[in-house]
Amino acid sequence: MNFSKSIALTIVLVLSVLGSWAQQTAEHPRLFAKTSDRAALKQKIETEDWAKASFNTLVEEIAPYVDRHSTDPEWIVSRLAMYWKDGEHFTQCYIKGQDWDYGEGNAPIPTVRLPGMRKWNDYVNVALEDRIPYSESGDMLGISRSKADKSPVLIPYKETGHMIRANNMEILKLAEKSAFAYYMTQDEKYAKFSADIYWTWVLGTYYMNPPLDPEQSTKGPGGYEAGGIMGYYDYEVIHDDRQIPMAATYDFLYDYLNANPHKHLKEINKSTVDVSSVVFKRFIEIGLVRGGKKGNWNVNRYKNIIGSMLVLESNDFYKDGKGREYYIPFYTEKSGDYYAGLPEIMANYNTETGLWPESPGYASGMIPTVLEMGLQLYKSGVNTLAGNPIIEKAALANLGWLDARGNLVVFGDMRGGAFNMSAFESLLTYSTWKGDTQTAKTMATVIKKNIENGQYDRNKSNWQDIIFNQALPESGSELPYHRSAYSKFHRHMILRNGNDEDNGLMFTLYGGRYQSHLAENGLAMQFYGKGWVLAPDASAYESYWSPDAGYHRGITGSNTIVPGYKKGDITINAMDPKTADDGFYNTEITSENVSFSDVSADEKRRVVAMIRTSETTGYYLDVFRSNQDDNDYIHHNLGHQVRLTSSEHKSLDAKAVNDLGTEYDKNYSFFKNQRKVNYTADFNATWDINTVSPELHVNMWMQGQNNREVYVVDAPPTTLREDITPGQINKSPQITPTLIVRQNEINGADHPFVAVFESYETGQKSIQNISNVGQFVDLAALKIESKNSTQIICSAIDSNKAFKPTKGMIFKGTFGVASEKDGTFEYLYLGKGSQIQFGEFKIEAVKDAVTAELKFKDGKYYYSSDKPVSIQLKKGNVKTYPAGYNIEIK
């Protein structure tokens, strides 16, 4: 061999080696766990009861499908929604009016069917066993969510809403679970089942081009062009999520898929990695130029594509140089015209409150998503969680939005329900990995508390949780709760007294806001009893396109006054406990028994107070003013019926009427079965909840007023969920018994709506009598007599005016309470005022208005005040005391 030939051969060999090296793939699996992690995971499943129960549940769920697959491999595949019909294996779909219009092209194999609509419909899929195999038309059998009749109905493809998406996702998740079972057991029956689903999906997607939208109904042209809201395989990039289970399936089955390639790959001369990478990269590329940079859309877009990024090979594997290292910075570092990476995402959190600027249903999902992506990236050698203290603050801030049962408060676009514990699980995992024992203990406390109150079951963990979740370390058993929480952005406050399900009291008061998935719901209120929100915001609409969405998302589904204020800034005239100026929560507590908030918005002003009368009893006061001459006070309450009675407990006969006389909002049309009584004296309305034992009741006493009509109506359902009302009361399709109290031609600021609410179990009612104290335009004053104590309560709109509502009492302030127990002095409370005197006891501001309390407990006097205050005790001299809380007077 001459020298030139030797050199040539050497060059060929070197290029061959370099080419081979460039095409080497990294180790798989690696997205969630490596092969070397298997032994430790098996040990976890053996030693941790929750992991064993969860893994056993997973295996039991997939076993019937996997076993059937060994003898009938077409059964599961045939239930995927595909373009099955020969000659109609579409490669290009067209969108019109944000829905599927038609398809073109014919791939050599069936392609994956695009959902028929962007909109939701009222139907869910029948059981997998009952679905139509190889449905060439795309029609689906569905069951109505809202109707009592649950008989299956055939839904045409173009009207199937999310049924196509849900159908395919259900099957793809079965493949994902089976792929994990294969990873753990190495039993090829699991791999075969998963692989057959994977090949059908990945090849059926490979031949599909992104949908085109010629009229740009989705705000973009579609295809590979930037702009608009569509994803690669869905109408909304945030719902373009079928790649998530498929990325994990690909990763777990990588060696098996390469050893058992689909026969079609040979026909097109492509490898498993070739086809899979093309599909995953399309999802990434399109995902990064659609949707927008703001809000949950941005975060959820990354949630969908992060797995696709991480299962790719290195940059040098691909001719275009776009591999794993190329794409990861699009989340961790970069921002562009259509996407905002992690630095901008974290900057969206409020540094004072730790809250995300959207309604709780959307906001609470953001930090769990950031954390879950963080764990996946950490496994790939990229730490996005270090140096981001706002992450832990954001996770813990969501606790402030939870009621005593651990359910999220409902306002704006959301359904409520339990908060996602994955945020705390992820922080426990990360802190355990990093050796941060203190954070691990805090997270374990949150997790344990939610397990104890039945809101979280670790035995039902998914396969990712089995991999990531850690053994719970020793920790505390009680979570501290805050008496008040307020977010300026959300215009929403929560006040609590106690945090246990049986005896805790809680109310929310908030103003309206347009956009950010919040609602134009006026100055609205909700209150709780037995851990349930008994006076709820309605949230039973199917989707934003449902005919009743305007009712549920607007002012008519809230507890407020119409017409008038719907949205805009609110002014907190007074609030106690007051939240810190630079924080979400209160730092001091003035009174064990009294909490209140006085809020104004445009022409409305509302005072809501919470008065505890014993460890197990208490009530809510509502004083609602509206500076216009015609007003409707709307109150929704849980119950199977509402009964009207006079203050003497005689039944009031409300007669059926054809309509409500006037409609202050177009969504009044959703109030049905109207009944009316003209009544100007004090009256009671009682809602009965008979779906629990003992039965639960809510009594509303309302002060009488001239020119008043009282309507009882059937409002739409309160919820679609099964877990946020006692005994599923008022869940769709049940109605919600609602009260509308109308005042005509009488100013609602001078003549406010004054109501007292008490919740109680059968036989446990505490309030015995309520009466008016004095008659004043600027003051609402009541005497409320209960089994345990008696209060005289004053609420004034002119805090500079001195009132004498009853003999021996002087009040000058925003809110005041004088309470007696067993005929003797119990406490005197002054909310942002100058003076309150009851008999021989007096609180008086030294200079500026104070919020203060004087109480008698266990034979001793104590005071609390936010500013210096003068106090007079029985038969004593007036003395001045410095600001302080719960200080004994000696």
ZAMARGU-4260 file (C-alpha; in steps of 0.2 Angstrom, whole numbers, plus 5000, padded with zeros to 4 digits):
<rodrens>
0) 5000/5000/5000 | 5008/5017/4995 | 5008/5032/5006 | 4994/5041/4998 | 4982/5026/4999
5) 4987/5024/5017 | 4983/5042/5021 | 4967/5041/5012 | 4962/5025/5022 | 4967/5033/5038
10) 4956/5048/5034 | 4941/5037/5030 | 4944/5028/5046 | 4945/5044/5056 | 4929/5051/5048
15) 4920/5035/5051 | 4925/5035/5070 | 4920/5053/5071 | 4904/5050/5062 | 4900/5036/5073
20) 4905/5046/5089 | 4894/5060/5083 | 4879/5048/5082 | 4881/5041/5099 | 4866/5044/5110
25) 4867/5047/5129 | 4861/5035/5141 | 4843/5031/5142 | 4832/5031/5153 | 4838/5048/5161
30) 4823/5059/5161 | 4816/5053/5178 | 4828/5039/5183 | 4843/5030/5177 | 4846/5011/5176
35) 4857/5013/5191 | 4843/5020/5201 | 4832/5005/5199 | 4839/4995/5215 | 4836/5010/5226
40) 4818/5012/5219 | 4814/4994/5223 | 4821/4997/5240 | 4809/5012/5242 | 4794/5002/5237
45) 4798/4988/5249 | 4801/4999/5264 | 4789/5014/5261 | 4771/5009/5263 | 4765/5023/5252
50) 4777/5019/5238 | 4772/5000/5239 | 4753/5004/5239 | 4755/5017/5225 | 4766/5005/5214
55) 4754/4990/5217 | 4739/5001/5212 | 4748/5006/5196 | 4751/4988/5192 | 4733/4983/5196
60) 4727/4997/5185 | 4736/4992/5169 | 4736/4973/5172 | 4719/4970/5163 | 4725/4980/5148
65) 4743/4973/5147 | 4736/4955/5149 | 4723/4957/5135 | 4736/4965/5124 | 4746/4948/5124
70) 4732/4940/5115 | 4723/4955/5107 | 4736/4968/5103 | 4723/4978/5092 | 4711/4981/5106
75) 4720/4996/5115 | 4727/5003/5099 | 4710/5003/5090 | 4703/5015/5104 | 4715/5029/5100
80) 4707/5043/5090 | 4715/5042/5073 | 4711/5046/5055 | 4708/5028/5052 | 4699/5028/5036
85) 4709/5023/5021 | 4712/5038/5009 | 4709/5050/5024 | 4725/5048/5034 | 4726/5066/5034
90) 4743/5075/5034 | 4736/5093/5035 | 4721/5099/5045 | 4713/5116/5043 | 4705/5127/5056
95) 4690/5138/5055 | 4682/5148/5069 | 4694/5139/5081 | 4687/5122/5077 | 4692/5108/5065
100) 4686/5112/5047 | 4693/5098/5036 | 4708/5088/5032 | 4719/5085/5017 | 4732/5072/5012
105) 4734/5054/5014 | 4749/5047/5024 | 4754/5028/5022 | 4748/5025/5039 | 4734/5032/5050
110) 4737/5049/5058 | 4732/5055/5075 | 4716/5064/5075 | 4715/5082/5080 | 4702/5087/5093
115) 4686/5092/5084 | 4684/5108/5094 | 4693/5121/5104 | 4678/5123/5115 | 4672/5111/5128
120) 4656/5102/5128 | 4645/5095/5141 | 4651/5077/5138 | 4664/5065/5145 | 4669/5049/5137
125) 4661/5032/5141 | 4672/5019/5149 | 4687/5014/5138 | 4679/4997/5136 | 4663/5004/5128
130) 4672/5016/5116 | 4670/5014/5097 | 4685/5004/5090 | 4693/5011/5074 | 4681/5025/5074
135) 4683/5031/5056 | 4671/5046/5058 | 4679/5052/5074 | 4661/5052/5083 | 4662/5048/5101
140) 4650/5041/5114 | 4648/5053/5128 | 4639/5055/5145 | 4632/5072/5150 | 4640/5080/5165
145) 4625/5091/5169 | 4610/5080/5165 | 4603/5067/5177 | 4601/5055/5162 | 4618/5047/5161
150) 4614/5036/5145 | 4628/5037/5132 | 4625/5048/5117 | 4634/5048/5100 | 4643/5065/5098
155) 4648/5070/5081 | 4667/5073/5079 | 4665/5091/5076 | 4655/5093/5092 | 4666/5082/5103
160) 4675/5096/5113 | 4689/5089/5123 | 4683/5071/5121 | 4696/5067/5108 | 4710/5075/5118
165) 4704/5066/5134 | 4703/5049/5125 | 4720/5049/5118 | 4728/5056/5134 | 4720/5042/5144
170) 4728/5029/5133 | 4745/5037/5132 | 4745/5038/5151 | 4742/5019/5151 | 4757/5017/5140
175) 4767/5029/5151 | 4763/5019/5167 | 4767/5002/5158 | 4783/5009/5153 | 4788/5013/5171
180) 4782/4995/5176 | 4794/4989/5162 | 4808/4999/5169 | 4805/4992/5187 | 4802/4974/5182
185) 4810/4972/5165 | 4795/4961/5160 | 4793/4963/5142 | 4774/4962/5142 | 4774/4979/5149
190) 4786/4985/5135 | 4776/4977/5121 | 4760/4986/5127 | 4768/5003/5129 | 4778/5001/5113
195) 4763/4997/5102 | 4754/5013/5108 | 4769/5023/5106 | 4773/5018/5088 | 4755/5022/5083
200) 4756/5039/5091 | 4773/5044/5086 | 4772/5038/5068 | 4754/5045/5067 | 4760/5062/5073
205) 4776/5061/5062 | 4766/5062/5046 | 4755/5077/5052 | 4759/5095/5049 | 4754/5108/5061
210) 4736/5114/5058 | 4733/5129/5046 | 4721/5143/5051 | 4718/5153/5035 | 4706/5165/5043
215) 4718/5167/5059 | 4703/5163/5071 | 4717/5158/5083 | 4726/5174/5081 | 4739/5166/5070
220) 4741/5157/5053 | 4746/5141/5061 | 4758/5129/5052 | 4776/5133/5057 | 4773/5151/5058
225) 4775/5161/5074 | 4760/5169/5083 | 4743/5164/5089 | 4738/5152/5102 | 4738/5135/5093
230) 4751/5121/5098 | 4757/5108/5086 | 4743/5096/5090 | 4730/5106/5099 | 4720/5123/5098
235) 4729/5129/5113 | 4748/5128/5116 | 4744/5125/5135 | 4734/5110/5130 | 4747/5103/5118
240) 4752/5090/5131 | 4751/5072/5124 | 4770/5073/5121 | 4772/5073/5140 | 4768/5054/5143
245) 4776/5050/5127 | 4792/5058/5131 | 4793/5047/5147 | 4788/5032/5138 | 4801/5034/5124
250) 4814/5037/5138 | 4810/5021/5148 | 4808/5010/5132 | 4822/5017/5123 | 4833/5001/5122
255) 4817/4991/5118 | 4811/5002/5105 | 4828/5002/5096 | 4829/4983/5098 | 4811/4981/5091
260) 4808/4995/5078 | 4791/4997/5070 | 4792/4989/5052 | 4787/5005/5044 | 4804/5013/5050
265) 4813/5001/5037 | 4801/5007/5023 | 4806/5025/5026 | 4824/5021/5031 | 4822/5030/5048
270) 4828/5025/5065 | 4818/5026/5081 | 4828/5041/5087 | 4826/5050/5070 | 4807/5049/5070
275) 4805/5053/5088 | 4817/5067/5088 | 4807/5075/5073 | 4791/5074/5083 | 4797/5080/5100
280) 4807/5095/5091 | 4791/5100/5082 | 4782/5102/5099 | 4796/5112/5106 | 4799/5123/5091
285) 4780/5127/5089 | 4778/5128/5108 | 4790/5142/5109 | 4782/5153/5096 | 4764/5152/5102
290) 4753/5157/5116 | 4761/5172/5124 | 4774/5177/5137 | 4762/5181/5152 | 4752/5171/5165
295) 4749/5153/5166 | 4750/5150/5147 | 4768/5153/5148 | 4772/5141/5162 | 4761/5128/5156
300) 4769/5129/5138 | 4786/5125/5146 | 4778/5111/5157 | 4772/5103/5140 | 4789/5104/5131
305) 4802/5102/5145 | 4802/5083/5144 | 4803/5084/5125 | 4819/5094/5127 | 4827/5083/5140
310) 4824/5066/5130 | 4833/5073/5115 | 4852/5069/5112 | 4866/5081/5113 | 4868/5095/5100
315) 4882/5086/5090 | 4870/5072/5087 | 4859/5082/5075 | 4863/5090/5059 | 4855/5106/5064
320) 4865/5106/5080 | 4849/5108/5090 | 4849/5095/5104 | 4846/5095/5123 | 4859/5109/5127
325) 4852/5120/5113 | 4834/5120/5120 | 4836/5120/5139 | 4842/5138/5140 | 4825/5143/5131
330) 4818/5139/5148 | 4832/5142/5161 | 4839/5158/5154 | 4831/5166/5138 | 4816/5176/5134
335) 4809/5180/5117 | 4794/5188/5108 | 4783/5173/5113 | 4790/5165/5128 | 4797/5171/5145
340) 4810/5160/5153 | 4812/5156/5171 | 4820/5173/5177 | 4804/5182/5170 | 4793/5169/5177
345) 4799/5171/5195 | 4799/5190/5193 | 4780/5188/5190 | 4778/5183/5209 | 4774/5197/5221
350) 4789/5198/5232 | 4778/5204/5247 | 4765/5190/5246 | 4773/5177/5236 | 4757/5176/5226
355) 4755/5174/5207 | 4744/5187/5199 | 4730/5176/5193 | 4715/5168/5202 | 4720/5154/5215
360) 4715/5140/5203 | 4728/5146/5190 | 4740/5154/5202 | 4741/5139/5214 | 4746/5128/5199
365) 4761/5138/5194 | 4774/5135/5208 | 4771/5116/5208 | 4774/5116/5189 | 4790/5126/5191
370) 4796/5114/5205 | 4792/5098/5195 | 4802/5105/5180 | 4816/5109/5192 | 4817/5092/5198
375) 4818/5085/5180 | 4831/5098/5176 | 4841/5094/5192 | 4842/5075/5186 | 4849/5082/5170
380) 4862/5092/5179 | 4854/5109/5178 | 4849/5117/5195 | 4835/5130/5193 | 4830/5129/5211
385) 4845/5136/5219 | 4846/5154/5223 | 4827/5157/5220 | 4820/5160/5238 | 4804/5166/5230
390) 4800/5148/5226 | 4798/5142/5244 | 4789/5158/5248 | 4777/5156/5233 | 4773/5138/5239
395) 4770/5143/5257 | 4759/5158/5251 | 4746/5146/5244 | 4743/5140/5262 | 4735/5157/5265
400) 4722/5153/5252 | 4716/5137/5260 | 4701/5135/5271 | 4700/5123/5286 | 4698/5108/5275
405) 4713/5112/5264 | 4702/5118/5250 | 4706/5133/5239 | 4695/5148/5241 | 4684/5151/5226
410) 4685/5167/5217 | 4688/5171/5199 | 4690/5158/5186 | 4692/5142/5196 | 4683/5127/5204
415) 4691/5126/5221 | 4696/5109/5228 | 4712/5104/5237 | 4728/5112/5234 | 4741/5102/5224
420) 4753/5095/5237 | 4766/5092/5224 | 4774/5109/5227 | 4778/5103/5245 | 4783/5086/5240
425) 4795/5093/5227 | 4803/5105/5240 | 4804/5090/5252 | 4813/5081/5238 | 4825/5095/5234
430) 4829/5099/5252 | 4833/5081/5255 | 4844/5080/5241 | 4853/5096/5246 | 4854/5091/5265
435) 4843/5105/5270 | 4834/5097/5285 | 4825/5113/5291 | 4816/5115/5275 | 4813/5097/5274
440) 4804/5097/5291 | 4793/5112/5286 | 4787/5103/5270 | 4784/5087/5280 | 4773/5096/5292
445) 4762/5103/5278 | 4761/5086/5270 | 4757/5077/5286 | 4744/5090/5290 | 4735/5087/5274
450) 4736/5068/5276 | 4728/5070/5293 | 4714/5081/5287 | 4710/5069/5272 | 4715/5081/5258
455) 4730/5071/5253 | 4733/5052/5251 | 4751/5048/5248 | 4746/5030/5245 | 4739/5036/5228
460) 4755/5044/5222 | 4759/5043/5204 | 4774/5034/5196 | 4784/5051/5196 | 4780/5053/5214
465) 4786/5035/5218 | 4803/5041/5210 | 4805/5058/5217 | 4795/5058/5234 | 4805/5055/5250
470) 4802/5047/5266 | 4794/5060/5278 | 4806/5065/5292 | 4801/5069/5310 | 4792/5086/5310
475) 4779/5096/5318 | 4760/5091/5317 | 4752/5108/5317 | 4753/5121/5304 | 4752/5139/5310
480) 4738/5149/5303 | 4735/5167/5301 | 4720/5177/5307 | 4720/5188/5291 | 4728/5188/5274
485) 4726/5201/5260 | 4733/5203/5242 | 4732/5220/5235 | 4733/5213/5217 | 4718/5201/5219
490) 4708/5214/5230 | 4705/5199/5241 | 4705/5196/5260 | 4703/5182/5271 | 4699/5183/5290
495) 4699/5168/5301 | 4695/5164/5319 | 4701/5146/5322 | 4706/5134/5309 | 4698/5118/5313
500) 4684/5110/5303 | 4671/5109/5317 | 4673/5126/5325 | 4683/5137/5314 | 4676/5153/5307
505) 4681/5162/5291 | 4675/5174/5278 | 4682/5182/5263 | 4678/5199/5256 | 4685/5206/5239
510) 4683/5218/5225 | 4681/5214/5206 | 4695/5214/5194 | 4694/5211/5175 | 4706/5199/5167
515) 4720/5189/5176 | 4706/5175/5177 | 4698/5186/5190 | 4680/5192/5189 | 4669/5207/5189
520) 4660/5201/5204 | 4657/5217/5214 | 4661/5219/5232 | 4658/5201/5236 | 4658/5190/5252
525) 4658/5172/5257 | 4658/5164/5274 | 4661/5147/5281 | 4654/5134/5294 | 4660/5117/5298
530) 4674/5119/5286 | 4663/5122/5271 | 4660/5138/5262 | 4641/5140/5265 | 4639/5156/5256
535) 4648/5152/5240 | 4653/5160/5224 | 4645/5150/5210 | 4657/5140/5199 | 4648/5127/5190
540) 4650/5132/5172 | 4657/5119/5160 | 4669/5131/5150 | 4671/5149/5145 | 4660/5145/5130
545) 4646/5138/5140 | 4629/5148/5140 | 4630/5150/5159 | 4648/5155/5160 | 4643/5174/5161
550) 4632/5170/5176 | 4645/5160/5186 | 4660/5171/5181 | 4651/5187/5184 | 4642/5197/5197
555) 4626/5187/5197 | 4635/5172/5204 | 4642/5182/5219 | 4635/5188/5235 | 4634/5206/5232
560) 4623/5221/5228 | 4618/5225/5210 | 4618/5237/5200 | 4634/5247/5201 | 4652/5243/5206
565) 4658/5227/5197 | 4677/5230/5195 | 4690/5243/5200 | 4701/5248/5215 | 4695/5245/5233
570) 4699/5256/5248 | 4701/5247/5265 | 4693/5259/5278 | 4698/5248/5292 | 4703/5230/5295
575) 4707/5220/5310 | 4718/5210/5311 | 4727/5221/5299 | 4740/5213/5287 | 4757/5220/5287
580) 4760/5234/5275 | 4774/5223/5266 | 4767/5206/5268 | 4752/5194/5265 | 4747/5191/5284
585) 4744/5199/5300 | 4757/5200/5313 | 4746/5205/5328 | 4729/5201/5335 | 4719/5213/5344
590) 4704/5202/5350 | 4701/5184/5352 | 4683/5187/5348 | 4681/5201/5335 | 4688/5202/5317
595) 4681/5214/5304 | 4684/5223/5288 | 4677/5239/5281 | 4679/5241/5262 | 4673/5254/5250
600) 4673/5253/5231 | 4665/5266/5220 | 4647/5269/5227 | 4647/5253/5238 | 4654/5251/5256
605) 4653/5235/5265 | 4657/5230/5283 | 4659/5211/5287 | 4662/5206/5304 | 4665/5189/5313
610) 4661/5187/5331 | 4665/5172/5341 | 4654/5169/5356 | 4662/5153/5362 | 4674/5140/5357
615) 4661/5132/5346 | 4649/5146/5342 | 4650/5163/5332 | 4641/5173/5319 | 4644/5185/5304
620) 4638/5203/5303 | 4635/5211/5286 | 4632/5229/5284 | 4631/5234/5265 | 4628/5251/5259
625) 4625/5256/5241 | 4624/5275/5236 | 4610/5273/5224 | 4591/5272/5225 | 4587/5255/5218
630) 4597/5240/5224 | 4596/5221/5224 | 4605/5212/5238 | 4610/5194/5231 | 4614/5180/5243
635) 4618/5162/5237 | 4618/5149/5251 | 4620/5130/5251 | 4605/5121/5255 | 4591/5110/5248
640) 4578/5124/5252 | 4576/5141/5260 | 4562/5146/5272 | 4556/5163/5275 | 4549/5168/5292
645) 4545/5184/5302 | 4555/5190/5317 | 4542/5181/5327 | 4546/5165/5317 | 4529/5165/5307
650) 4531/5158/5289 | 4531/5171/5275 | 4521/5166/5260 | 4531/5170/5244 | 4520/5169/5229
655) 4526/5163/5212 | 4529/5177/5199 | 4533/5177/5181 | 4549/5187/5182 | 4560/5198/5194
660) 4551/5214/5189 | 4568/5221/5183 | 4584/5214/5177 | 4600/5223/5183 | 4611/5211/5173
665) 4607/5200/5158 | 4612/5185/5168 | 4597/5187/5179 | 4589/5176/5166 | 4597/5161/5175
670) 4587/5164/5191 | 4571/5153/5189 | 4556/5148/5199 | 4554/5166/5206 | 4543/5168/5221
675) 4540/5185/5230 | 4534/5193/5245 | 4533/5212/5250 | 4539/5213/5267 | 4547/5228/5276
680) 4549/5221/5294 | 4564/5211/5301 | 4564/5194/5294 | 4573/5177/5294 | 4579/5166/5280
685) 4585/5148/5284 | 4594/5136/5272 | 4594/5118/5277 | 4607/5106/5271 | 4600/5088/5273
690) 4614/5079/5264 | 4624/5077/5280 | 4621/5070/5297 | 4617/5080/5308 | 4609/5092/5296
695) 4617/5109/5294 | 4608/5125/5294 | 4611/5143/5290 | 4600/5157/5297 | 4600/5174/5290
700) 4592/5188/5300 | 4589/5204/5290 | 4584/5221/5297 | 4568/5228/5290 | 4567/5242/5278
705) 4554/5252/5268 | 4550/5249/5250 | 4557/5231/5251 | 4553/5216/5240 | 4560/5199/5245
710) 4562/5186/5231 | 4567/5167/5233 | 4574/5160/5217 | 4582/5144/5210 | 4599/5149/5205
715) 4611/5138/5194 | 4621/5124/5203 | 4636/5130/5214 | 4649/5118/5208 | 4653/5103/5197
720) 4665/5096/5210 | 4661/5082/5222 | 4672/5088/5237 | 4668/5106/5241 | 4650/5106/5247
725) 4644/5095/5262 | 4636/5079/5255 | 4638/5086/5237 | 4624/5098/5240 | 4620/5110/5226
730) 4632/5101/5214 | 4626/5101/5196 | 4613/5098/5191 | 4605/5103/5208 | 4599/5121/5209
735) 4605/5133/5223 | 4591/5142/5233 | 4595/5160/5233 | 4588/5176/5240 | 4586/5193/5232
740) 4582/5207/5243 | 4576/5222/5233 | 4575/5240/5239 | 4566/5252/5227 | 4567/5271/5228
745) 4576/5272/5244 | 4595/5276/5245 | 4605/5261/5250 | 4619/5271/5259 | 4607/5280/5271
750) 4597/5264/5273 | 4609/5249/5272 | 4606/5231/5271 | 4610/5224/5288 | 4611/5205/5291
755) 4617/5193/5303 | 4622/5175/5298 | 4624/5160/5309 | 4628/5142/5304 | 4624/5127/5316
760) 4619/5109/5317 | 4601/5104/5321 | 4597/5108/5339 | 4613/5119/5341 | 4607/5136/5336
765) 4616/5149/5348 | 4608/5166/5344 | 4591/5168/5353 | 4587/5186/5348 | 4592/5201/5337
770) 4585/5218/5339 | 4589/5236/5332 | 4597/5248/5344 | 4593/5266/5340 | 4589/5273/5323
775) 4603/5283/5315 | 4607/5286/5296 | 4626/5285/5299 | 4626/5271/5311 | 4620/5253/5310
780) 4618/5246/5328 | 4611/5229/5334 | 4609/5219/5350 | 4613/5201/5347 | 4608/5189/5362
785) 4615/5171/5361 | 4616/5157/5374 | 4633/5161/5379 | 4634/5180/5378 | 4626/5197/5372
790) 4634/5209/5361 | 4629/5227/5356 | 4638/5230/5339 | 4640/5247/5330 | 4645/5251/5313
795) 4647/5269/5308 | 4652/5278/5291 | 4656/5294/5301 | 4669/5289/5313 | 4671/5307/5319
800) 4653/5308/5326 | 4648/5302/5343 | 4633/5290/5344 | 4623/5285/5360 | 4614/5269/5353
805) 4608/5264/5370 | 4608/5270/5388 | 4626/5270/5395 | 4635/5268/5379 | 4645/5280/5368
810) 4653/5276/5352 | 4664/5286/5341 | 4673/5275/5328 | 4672/5264/5313 | 4667/5248/5322
815) 4663/5244/5340 | 4657/5229/5351 | 4652/5229/5369 | 4650/5211/5376 | 4643/5204/5392
820) 4643/5186/5397 | 4631/5180/5411 | 4626/5198/5414 | 4643/5204/5417 | 4657/5213/5407
825) 4666/5202/5395 | 4675/5214/5383 | 4674/5231/5375 | 4681/5232/5357 | 4685/5248/5347
830) 4689/5246/5328 | 4698/5261/5321 | 4690/5274/5332 | 4691/5287/5346 | 4680/5281/5359
835) 4669/5267/5365 | 4661/5267/5382 | 4649/5254/5390 | 4643/5258/5408 | 4659/5261/5418
840) 4671/5254/5405 | 4679/5265/5392 | 4692/5265/5379 | 4698/5281/5372 | 4711/5286/5359
845) 4725/5297/5366 | 4728/5305/5349 | 4725/5296/5333 | 4711/5283/5330 | 4715/5267/5338
850) 4710/5249/5336 | 4709/5242/5354 | 4701/5230/5366 | 4698/5229/5385 | 4693/5212/5391
855) 4690/5203/5407 | 4696/5185/5408 | 4699/5173/5423 | 4697/5188/5435 | 4710/5199/5427
860) 4709/5214/5415 | 4719/5214/5399 | 4721/5226/5385 | 4727/5227/5367 | 4730/5242/5356
865) 4739/5247/5341 | 4742/5265/5348 | 4743/5273/5365 | 4726/5272/5373 | 4716/5278/5388
870) 4706/5265/5398 | 4694/5267/5412 | 4689/5252/5422 | 4674/5249/5433 | 4675/5262/5447
875) 4693/5267/5442 | 4702/5282/5436 | 4706/5284/5418 | 4724/5279/5414 | 4735/5280/5398
880) 4744/5264/5392 | 4756/5262/5378 | 4753/5252/5362 | 4754/5233/5365 | 4745/5217/5364
885) 4737/5206/5377 | 4744/5215/5392 | 4738/5213/5409 | 4732/5229/5418 | 4738/5228/5436
</rodrens>
